[in-house]
Amino acid sequence: MTATLYCFAQSGNAYKVALMLELSAHAWKPVFVDFFNGGHRAPDYLALNPMGEVPLYVEGDLALSQSGVILTHLAELTGKHGGTSAEEKREILRWLLWDNHKFSANVSIHRFLANFLPEHQRQPDVIAFHAARQKQAMKVLERHLATRDWVAAAGPTIADFSLCGYLYYPEPFGFDRADWPHINAWLDRIAALPGWKHPHDLMPGSAAERAERRNP
């Protein structure tokens, strides 16, 4: 059965799931959610996902939201990238929770406020707050990767795919890979995995596509 992922190319949280689907060779298709024009708040979408967020994963009668839940489900379903022992599974869960609370939470907000919010609505103090929290979280990940190739196990897992979700995007959000050599090398390792693709190549709605729609 082919899974459906409701997503858009600028969503790092959706990319986490799309990347897992691609690397685990699980059949799937993307459905574009027009987030920047309120598509995630449309009544038909809210009927599927009352949280009004992206991504949404649907397969048969199953509908799941929240990237960490979807990643865990896919690891169990495919038998891939989910750890091979109880200890590894606990470590994966630990990093998934940390990512959603400390890492992606601040990276995503910082990136959104600095790039996608209308310029007249941007508040420098708020942006600076999230930039500082992002930097502290980066330090934690950088130290962790200084002594290992992968976040939670001997090989890549959904913890890696979750944490990398926002780090391949080109918009400026205070992240220069050259400043974080261990994170940089880890991102290169992920990108070298067979089947890896950039978020703009996996999901619809890139900046270039949006520009084409505005200027047909």
Secondary structure, DSSP 8 states (H G I E B T S, - for coil): --EEEEE-TT-HHHHHHHHHHHHTT--EEEEE--GGGTGGGSHHHHHH-TT--S-EEEETTEEEESHHHHHHHHHHHH--SS-SSHHHHHHHHHHHHHIIIIIHHHHHHHHHHHHTS-GGG--HHHHHHHHHHHHHHHHHHHHHHTT-SSSSSSS--HHHHHHTTTTT--S-SS--GGG-HHHHHHHHHHHTSTT---HHHHSS--HHHHHHHH--
